[in-house]
Amino acid sequence: VGVRLNGAGGNSAEALIRRGRWADADDLLGRMDDRGITSCVFGPQAIRALLCIRRGNLDQGEAHLGHADELSAGLDTVQVRGWCHLLRAELALERGDPAAAYEEIEHALSVAAGTDDNTYRPEMLALGNRALADEYEHARARGRRIDTDKYHRLAASFVEQAGTHVELYEEIAGRCPPRTSAFLATARAEESRLHASDPDLWRAAAAAWDEATEPYFSAYSRWREAESALAGRGGRGRATEAAQVAWQTCVELGAVPLQQRIERLAQRARISLTPAVPESTHSPRHDIAEDLGLTAREVEVLAELARGRTDRQIADDLFISKKTASVHVSNILRKLDAANRIEAAEIGQRAGLD
């Protein structure tokens, strides 16, 4: 049972990170151990590494990846080895080594070759184009000669392959998962950096990530939009707006490296980044919690009850287990002295939570 829960916990922590709930992911990971097999044992360490990388704790992230390698020795699946190469590529990019990042992407694509994977490969292709674009910019900045045609061919090929994944999903299921579409949009935008970074493509990528509800990638795309707009292809007002939204997202997430890039861009362009006005501690839900004697989480669950949601639906919406949702419901019934969930729902509706 512990092994299965550890695997499910890893999946839940990854979902929380995607949704921008990094503190909740931290809390969940802190209650897990290294029991499990294959991705069940690799996953939690990989997710810890991902959090560290995006927060700027690069040495710690590398240590987690090393531990993950030890725990999953001999496993060459896309879900394990391919993901590991993806994470090492992201780590190399944060350290300013795009050549090493691209090498990791080549390894990742090699692992995925010959498989029917449609999950990790779109991310590999988008990150591969980022590595190519970063290396291209590094070479130009240092006056180093590179084979420009080769870079263009590789980037165009990655976009074409990412597009194939989208078409395959649409052919089989009728529609493509938002995440896969967002990686295609990102691959296209990254390819544009080899010519002249296109703010419209970056705006499209940000919108795709908004639809996929992944704020980190939305912030990254808006930073690139601001950068390209300032280069003369979008205007200062557009750049200011994109940078502000991206920066605020990074502050809320704790995405320090990306936040610092945005701040350096703003400093060069003399753009003022304004912190959002903090919400009043006496928000409507805070007042409801005080009035009813509930915790903030219990108010969230009560709102779900007011909408007629089942325990399973509550668990899915709030990224908690069904058992935890049931415990919250029981506590709410006790605190509200409600005979059943219908009566509790009526109380929630009267409080304005429907």
C-alpha positions in Angstrom: 0.0 0.0 0.0 2.8 2.4 0.9 4.4 1.8 -2.5 1.2 2.6 -4.4 0.6 5.7 -2.2 4.1 6.9 -2.8 3.5 6.6 -6.6 0.2 8.4 -6.3 1.7 11.1 -4.1 4.4 11.7 -6.7 1.8 12.2 -9.4 -0.1 14.6 -7.1 3.0 16.6 -6.3 3.8 17.0 -9.9 0.3 18.2 -10.6 0.5 20.7 -7.8 3.8 22.1 -9.2 2.2 22.5 -12.6 -0.7 24.4 -11.1 1.7 26.7 -9.2 1.0 25.3 -5.8 4.7 24.8 -4.9 4.3 25.0 -1.1 1.6 22.3 -1.2 3.8 20.1 -3.3 6.6 20.7 -0.7 4.3 19.6 2.1 3.2 16.5 0.2 6.8 15.5 -0.7 7.8 15.9 2.9 5.4 13.2 3.9 6.8 10.7 1.4 9.7 8.3 1.5 11.8 6.3 -1.0 9.6 3.2 -1.1 8.5 1.9 -4.5 9.7 0.6 -7.8 10.4 2.2 -11.2 8.8 5.6 -11.5 7.3 5.3 -8.0 10.7 5.6 -6.5 12.2 7.9 -9.1 9.3 10.3 -9.3 9.5 11.9 -5.8 13.2 12.6 -6.1 12.8 14.0 -9.6 10.0 16.3 -8.5 12.1 17.5 -5.6 14.9 18.2 -8.1 12.4 20.1 -10.4 11.4 22.3 -7.5 15.0 23.0 -6.5 16.0 23.9 -10.1 13.1 26.4 -10.5 13.7 27.9 -7.2 17.4 28.4 -7.9 18.8 25.7 -5.5 20.8 24.2 -8.3 23.3 22.2 -6.3 20.5 20.7 -4.2 18.6 19.9 -7.4 21.6 18.1 -8.8 21.9 16.1 -5.6 18.3 15.0 -5.8 18.9 13.9 -9.4 21.9 11.9 -8.3 19.8 10.2 -5.7 17.1 9.5 -8.2 19.7 7.9 -10.5 20.9 5.6 -7.7 17.3 4.6 -6.8 16.4 3.8 -10.4 19.6 2.2 -11.7 19.0 0.1 -14.7 15.6 1.5 -15.6 15.7 2.9 -19.2 12.1 3.9 -19.7 11.0 7.3 -21.0 9.2 8.0 -17.7 12.5 7.5 -15.8 15.6 8.0 -17.9 14.0 10.3 -20.4 12.6 12.5 -17.6 16.0 12.5 -15.9 17.7 13.8 -19.1 14.9 16.5 -19.3 15.6 17.7 -15.8 19.4 17.7 -16.4 18.8 19.8 -19.5 16.8 22.3 -17.5 19.5 22.3 -14.8 22.2 23.0 -17.5 20.2 25.9 -18.9 19.9 27.5 -15.5 23.6 27.2 -15.1 24.1 28.9 -18.5 25.4 25.8 -20.3 23.1 25.4 -23.3 25.5 23.0 -25.1 25.3 20.6 -22.2 21.5 21.0 -22.1 21.2 20.2 -25.8 23.3 17.1 -25.3 20.9 16.0 -22.5 18.0 16.5 -24.9 19.6 14.3 -27.5 19.9 11.6 -24.9 16.3 12.1 -23.9 15.1 11.8 -27.5 17.2 8.7 -27.9 15.5 7.1 -25.0 12.1 8.1 -26.4 12.9 6.8 -29.9 11.0 3.7 -30.9 8.4 4.2 -28.2 4.8 5.4 -28.4 5.4 8.2 -25.9 3.4 11.3 -26.5 3.8 12.7 -23.0 7.5 13.6 -22.6 8.6 14.0 -26.2 6.8 17.4 -26.8 8.6 18.8 -23.7 11.9 17.4 -25.0 11.4 19.1 -28.3 10.4 22.5 -26.9 13.4 22.4 -24.4 15.6 21.3 -27.3 14.7 24.5 -29.2 15.4 26.6 -26.1 18.8 25.0 -25.8 19.5 25.7 -29.5 18.4 29.3 -29.2 20.4 29.9 -26.0 23.5 28.5 -27.6 22.9 30.5 -30.8 22.6 33.7 -28.7 25.7 32.8 -26.6 27.8 32.3 -29.7 26.7 35.6 -31.3 27.4 37.5 -28.1 30.9 36.0 -28.0 31.7 36.4 -31.7 32.0 32.7 -32.1 31.1 31.2 -35.5 28.5 28.5 -35.6 26.7 26.6 -38.3 23.6 28.7 -38.5 21.9 26.6 -41.2 22.3 23.5 -39.0 20.6 25.3 -36.0 17.7 26.4 -38.2 17.2 22.9 -39.6 17.3 21.3 -36.2 14.8 23.8 -34.7 12.4 23.5 -37.7 12.6 19.7 -37.3 11.7 19.9 -33.6 8.7 22.1 -34.4 7.6 19.7 -37.1 7.9 16.7 -34.7 6.0 18.6 -32.0 3.2 19.4 -34.5 3.0 15.7 -35.4 2.2 14.9 -31.7 -0.6 17.4 -31.7 -2.0 16.0 -35.0 -1.8 12.4 -33.6 -3.8 13.4 -30.5 -6.4 15.2 -32.6 -6.7 12.2 -34.9 -7.1 9.7 -32.1 -9.0 11.7 -29.5 -10.5 14.6 -31.4 -8.6 17.2 -29.4 -5.1 17.7 -28.1 -4.3 18.1 -24.3 -3.6 21.8 -23.6 -0.1 20.9 -22.3 1.0 19.3 -25.6 -0.4 22.2 -27.6 1.5 24.6 -25.3 4.8 22.8 -25.9 4.2 23.1 -29.6 3.6 26.9 -29.3 6.7 27.2 -27.1 8.8 25.2 -29.7 7.7 27.6 -32.4 8.4 30.7 -30.3 11.9 29.3 -29.3 12.6 28.7 -33.0 11.9 32.4 -33.8 14.8 33.4 -31.5 17.1 32.0 -34.2 15.8 34.7 -36.6 14.3 37.6 -34.6 12.3 36.6 -31.5 8.6 37.1 -32.3 6.5 38.6 -29.5 3.3 37.4 -31.1 4.5 33.8 -30.9 5.5 34.3 -27.3 2.1 35.8 -26.5 0.5 32.8 -28.2 2.7 30.5 -26.0 1.7 32.4 -22.9 -2.0 32.0 -23.8 -1.5 28.3 -24.4 0.1 27.9 -21.0 -2.7 29.9 -19.4 -5.2 27.4 -20.9 -3.0 24.6 -19.5 -3.0 26.4 -16.1 0.8 26.2 -15.7 1.8 29.6 -14.4 5.6 28.9 -14.5 5.7 28.4 -18.2 3.2 31.3 -18.7 5.7 33.6 -16.8 8.6 32.3 -18.9 6.7 33.0 -22.1 5.8 36.5 -21.0 9.4 37.3 -20.1 10.4 36.3 -23.6 7.5 38.4 -25.0 8.7 41.4 -23.1 12.3 40.8 -24.2 11.4 40.6 -27.9 9.0 43.5 -27.7 11.8 45.7 -26.3 14.0 44.6 -29.2 11.7 46.6 -31.4 9.0 44.2 -32.5 6.2 45.0 -30.0 6.6 48.3 -28.2 7.5 49.4 -24.7 4.0 49.4 -23.3 3.5 45.7 -24.3 6.9 44.8 -22.8 6.0 46.5 -19.6 2.7 44.7 -19.3 4.2 41.3 -20.1 7.2 41.8 -17.7 4.9 42.9 -14.9 2.6 39.9 -15.1 5.6 37.5 -15.5 7.4 39.0 -12.5 4.4 38.9 -10.2 3.9 35.3 -11.1 7.5 34.5 -10.3 7.3 36.3 -6.9 4.2 34.3 -6.0 5.8 31.0 -7.0 9.2 31.6 -5.6 10.8 31.1 -9.1 14.0 33.0 -8.2 16.1 32.5 -11.3 13.3 33.5 -13.7 12.4 36.4 -11.4 15.9 37.7 -11.5 16.1 37.5 -15.3 12.9 39.6 -15.5 14.3 42.1 -13.0 17.5 42.4 -15.0 15.5 43.0 -18.2 13.4 45.6 -16.4 16.5 47.3 -15.1 18.1 47.6 -18.5 14.8 48.9 -20.0 14.1 51.2 -17.0 10.8 49.4 -16.4 9.3 49.7 -12.9 8.0 46.4 -11.5 5.2 47.1 -9.0 4.4 44.5 -6.3 0.7 43.6 -6.2 -1.3 45.0 -3.4 -1.7 42.2 -0.8 -5.1 41.0 -0.1 -6.7 42.0 3.1 -6.4 39.5 5.8 -10.2 40.0 6.2 -11.2 38.6 2.9 -14.7 37.3 2.5 -13.6 33.7 3.0 -11.5 34.7 6.0 -14.6 36.3 7.6 -16.6 33.1 6.8 -14.0 31.0 8.4 -14.1 33.1 11.5 -17.9 33.2 11.6 -18.3 29.5 11.2 -15.3 28.4 13.2 -13.7 26.6 10.2 -10.1 26.5 8.9 -9.3 28.0 5.5 -9.1 24.6 3.9 -12.5 23.6 5.5 -14.1 26.7 3.9 -12.7 25.5 0.5 -14.3 22.1 1.1 -17.6 23.7 2.3 -17.7 25.8 -0.9 -17.4 22.5 -2.8 -20.2 21.0 -0.8 -22.3 24.1 -1.6 -21.8 23.2 -5.3 -23.1 19.7 -4.7 -19.7 18.1 -5.2 -19.0 14.5 -4.1 -15.9 13.5 -2.0 -14.2 12.2 -5.1 -14.9 15.5 -7.0 -13.7 17.5 -4.0 -10.5 15.5 -3.8 -9.8 16.0 -7.5 -10.6 19.8 -7.4 -8.4 20.4 -4.4 -5.6 17.9 -5.2 -6.1 15.9 -2.0 -7.0 12.3 -1.4 -10.6 11.1 -1.2 -9.9 10.0 2.4 -8.7 13.5 3.3 -11.7 15.1 1.6 -14.0 12.8 3.7 -12.2 13.7 6.9 -12.7 17.4 6.1 -16.4 16.8 5.4 -16.8 15.0 8.7 -15.1 17.8 10.6 -17.3 20.4 8.8 -20.5 18.5 9.8 -19.3 18.3 13.4 -18.3 22.0 13.6 -21.5 23.2 12.0 -23.7 20.8 13.9 -25.1 19.7 10.5 -27.0 16.5 10.2 -25.7 15.7 6.8 -23.8 17.2 3.8 -27.0 18.6 2.3 -27.6 20.7 5.4 -23.9 21.7 5.5 -24.2 22.7 1.8 -27.2 24.9 2.6 -25.2 26.7 5.3 -22.4 27.2 2.8 -24.8 28.7 0.3 -26.3 31.1 2.8 -22.7 32.2 3.6 -22.3 33.0 -0.1 -20.0 30.1 -1.0 -22.1 28.7 -3.9 
